[in-house]
Amino acid sequence: MKKAVLYINQFFAGIGGEEKADHAPEIREGVMGPGLALKASLKNAEITHTIICGDNFMGSNTEEAIEIIGGFLEDIEFDIFFAGPAFQAGRYGVACGTICKYVEEKFGVSTITSMNDENPGVEMFKKDTYIFPGGKSAAAMRQDTKKMAALGDRILAGEKRFLAEEEGFFPRGIRHQVWREDGLIAADRAVDMLIKKMAGEEFVSELPIPKLDRVPIAPPVMDLSKATIAIVTSGGIVPIDNPDKIQSSSATRWGRYSIAGLDRLESGVYKTIHGGYDPTVADANPNVVVPLDVLRVYEKEGKIGKLHDYFYATVGTGTSEAEASKMAGEMIPFLKEAGVDAIIQVST
């Protein structure tokens, strides 16, 4: 029986949520968390070890985390490496991609993970590891691990060539030379596609072109001392009662809150409802996310002309690009009506 190692974050290890996101890497023998679902589908290997690392630790101390995990792996034997699934959790996805890329390059072992297509880890690491499209949340755990296990079993069985369109993982940009069963040469296939295109019929290109969502760059603000500036944040700062019921992750709602006459946001009056970072500092001083205090100083000093009377807030963690685009479209009319010249986009 072959040997497998699984990488998971502190949450799926049962250690804790955001308050434990700085958890340093550790290795434990055996199966835990998502490994139980992976084990149920894996036929050609047993999971001998589970590596755990907090998402913040991996993101803020990447080199240190990799060095520690590399030390763990040098001391054990393993034939394949799994990570996640990461679902729509951005930091977790990036962590899974980071460690999978390292393991493939350092140890020459195949790595497999799974992420929702909205996870930033997909674009960052799909060329470096096998990434399967996954669900948005842990509700898809069994389905996602099943796909990971199926490919893992085939790799361990000695198969070496896998096509993304057949297996279902995100294309890695790796080309294989194969002989077509129908024997059609490229010239004939190209003419056939051209005839179908001219006739308005459907055809499948052999060279798919990725669709890029390009946003034109806005013209520069020529004179900030005369400009009206607005604050827009994905850091989840809202009035204490969260009147718009904005979700702590995967947000579909946003809020618009008056700051007219205010020089700063007070703790106890405003808070963060963001589920992707430790709220302690932001709750104690909401201005670290919505810098009203600093912008008021700039306004008084004449560095900016005027601060817009409202700030706009939502939550970025897990929020899809489609929802973010929709919310932006809903905010823009308010900003235009107020004559806003530029916005400061504040994250976490």
N, C-alpha and C positions, 0 to 999 in steps of 0.2 A: 504494500500500500504506500502510495506517495504521500509526501508531507506538505501541508499548506500552512501559511501564516495569514492572519487577518488583522487589519488595522482599523480601529474605531476611535471615536472621540470620547470625551469624558461623559457626555450625556448618555450615549448608548452603552457605556460601561457601567452605568448606574451610580457614578460617583457624584454627579450633580450637574446643575445647569450653568447659567452664566457666572454664578459665584465661584465655580470651579473651572472656568475656561482657561485659567493659567496653569492647570495641572501639568506637571512635567512628565515626559515620556516614561512609561514603565512597561514591562513585559510580564505576562502571566501565562502559565501553562494551561492548556486546555481551551475549551470553548465557552464563550459567554456572549450575551447580547445577541446581535444579528447573526453571530456564528451558529446559533442553534438552528435558524432557518436555512442558512447556507449548508450546514451539515446534513440537513434532511434531504437536500437535493444532490449533494456531491457524492459521486460513486467511486471515483478513482483516487481519492485522497482523504486523509483525515486532518483536521485542523489541530495542530499540535501546540500552537502558541497564539496568543492574542496580544497585540501591541496597542497601548492606549496613550493618547496624547490630547491635551486640551487644545481647542481650536485657537484660542488666543496665544497660547505658547507656541504653536506651530507657526502662526502668522507673524508674531512679533520676534521670535527667536528661531527663525527657520534653520539657519546653519547649525545652531546648537542642537536643535531637535533632531535634525538629520544625522549629526555626528553620534548622538546618543543611540538613536534607533539603529544606525549602522553597526554600532558596537554590539547591540543585542543580536542582530542577524548574523554577525560573524561567528558567534558562539553556538549557533544551532544549524541543523541541516534543514533545508526546505526546497521544494521543487516548484512551487507556485505561490504567488502573493496576491491576496485580495484586499480591497479597501472599501469601506462603506457598507451599504449604499448611502449616498449623501443626499438623495432627494433634492429639494430646492434650497437647502442650506448652503449659502455661498461660501462662508469660511470653511465649512466642513468639506465642500467640494474641492476647494483650492488645496486644502490639506491632503486630501486623498490623491489628487493629481500630483502634488509635489512629491509625496513619498513614493508613489508608483513610478514616476519618472526616475527618481533616484535609484530605486531597487533594480529597474531594468538596466540602467547604465552601469551600476556598480557591481551587481551580482549576475547579470545576464539571465535573469529569471523572468518569465512572463508575468505580467500584472494585469488585473482586471478590477474594474470598479463600475459604479452606476450612478448616474445623476440625472435630474430633470433637465430638459433641454434649456430651461431658463437659468440654470446654474452657471455662473461665470467660469467655473472650472472646466466646462466642456470646451469652450473656445481656447482656453489656455493650454489644455493638456490632451486634447483628442488625438494629436499626432504622436504622443509619447506613450500612450497606454490604451488598452481596450476599455472604452467607456460605453455602457449600454444606456439608452434612454430610460429614465426611471420615473416613478411617480413623484407627486409633490410632497408627500408626507410618508411617515412610517406605515400608514395604512397599506402601502404597496410593498412592504418588506418581503413578503413571501414571493410575490411575482418577480421582484427585482433580483433577489438572490437566486431564484431559479434560473434566470437567464445567465447570471454570472457563473453558476455552477456548471451549466451545460457546456459553455465554452471551455471552462477550466478542465472538464473531463476530456474533451476532445484534444486539448493541448497536451494533457498528460498521457493520452493514448498514442501520441506521436504524430498527430496531424500538424502540418506546418503552414498551410496556406488557407487563409480565411478571407472571404469577400464580405465587405460591409453590408451590401444590399441583400446578401443571402443570410448572414448571421444576425443582422439587426443592430450591430454596434455603430457608433458614429464613424464616418469615413476617416481614415488615418492619413490619407494621401500617399499610401504605399501601393505601387502598381505591380501587378503580376502579369507575366507573359503567358498567355494560354492559347490553345488551339480551339477555334470555334467548331462546334459540332456540325453546323450547316456549311462550313467551308467558304462562306462569302468573304470576298476581299474587301478592303476598306473603301475602295472606289465605288463598288456596287452599293455598299451600305450607305455611303454619303449621298449618292444620287437618289437612292430610295427615300432617305430622310428629306431631301430637298423637294422631291415630287410630292410627298405627303404635306410638307409645309406649304407649298404653293397651292395645294388643293384644300388647305384649311383643315387637314386631318391631323389627328394626334400622332405624335412620334416621341421616342425617347432618345435624347441626345446621349452620345457616348462621352461627351465632355461637359458635364453639368457645370453651369456657372453659378457661384453662390450669390444669393440676393443680399445686398448690403443696404442697410438703412442709413443713408447719408443725410445728415442735417447740415444745411448751409451755415457757415460761420457768420455770426452776426457782425455788423460793422462796429468798429471801436467807438467808445464814448469819447468824444473829442474834448469835453471839458467837464470833469467830474464835479467841479465846484458849482455847476449849474444843473446837475443831473438829479433826478428823483430815483432813489435806490430802494428796492424791496428785498425782504428776506424770505427765502423759501428753504425749508429744511425737510430732510428725510429722517431726521433724528428723533421724531416722535414727541417733541415738546408741545404740550397742550395745557389748557386750564385744568385745574386739579380734578374736576369731575368728568373730564374727557367728553364734552357735550356732543361731539359728533360721532362718538363710539368708534373711533378709529382702531382697527385691529393692531395687535402688537407684532404681527408678522403677516406676510402675504396680504398686505393692505389693499382694500378696494375703495377706501374713503379718505377724505382729507378735510382739513379745517382751515378757516380764515379767522384770525383773532386780532382784535384791535389793540394797538400799542400807542394810540394817540395820548400824548401827555405823560407817558411813562419814560423814565430814564433807565430802567432796568427791569428784568423779570425777577420777581421775588419767590424764594423757596416757600413752599406751602400754598402758593397761589397757582404756580405752574409746576409741572412735573413731566417726566418722559414716560411714555407707555411703550417704548421700543423694546422688543423682546430679544434683540441681538447683541446687547452690551450691558455691562453692569451699570445700573441706574444711579448708584450712590452719589457720584460726583454731580451728575446732571440734575438730580433732585435737590441737592444742596445748593447748587448755583446754576439755574437753567441758562444763564448767559454764556456758559461754555459751549453750548450748542447753538443757541440763538443769540449772537453777540450784540444785543441791543445796547448794552452799556458802552461798548467801544464805538459803535456807530453814532450814538448820541454825541460823544465827544468829537468825532469827526465832523458831525453836523454843526456843532457850535464853533469849531475851529475853521469852518468854511471849506474843509477838504471835500465834502459832498454838499450838494445843494439842499436836498431834503430827503428825509427818510419817510417812505410810504407809511401810512397810518395803520397798516395791517401786516402781519406776517402769516405765511401759509405753511402748513405742516402736514406731513404724513409719515409713514414708516417704510423704510427701504428694504429691510431684511425679508427675503423670500418673495418680495413683490415682483410680479412678472413685468416684462417690458411692455406688454400690451396694456396692463392696468396703469403703469406709470405714464404711458403716453396718453391714455384716456384722461387721467387726472390733470396732467399738464394742460391738455386742451380745455379742461373746465376752468382752470385757474387763469389762463391767458386773457379772456375777456375782461376780468376784473382789473388785471394789471394794465391793460391797454386803456380802459376807461379812466383809470387814475393817472394816466400819463407817465407811467413808469418807464425810465430809460434803460435800466439795467437791474438785474437781480443778483444777489449773492446767494449761491446755492450751497447750503451748509449740510454736511453729512454728520457722521459720528466721529 
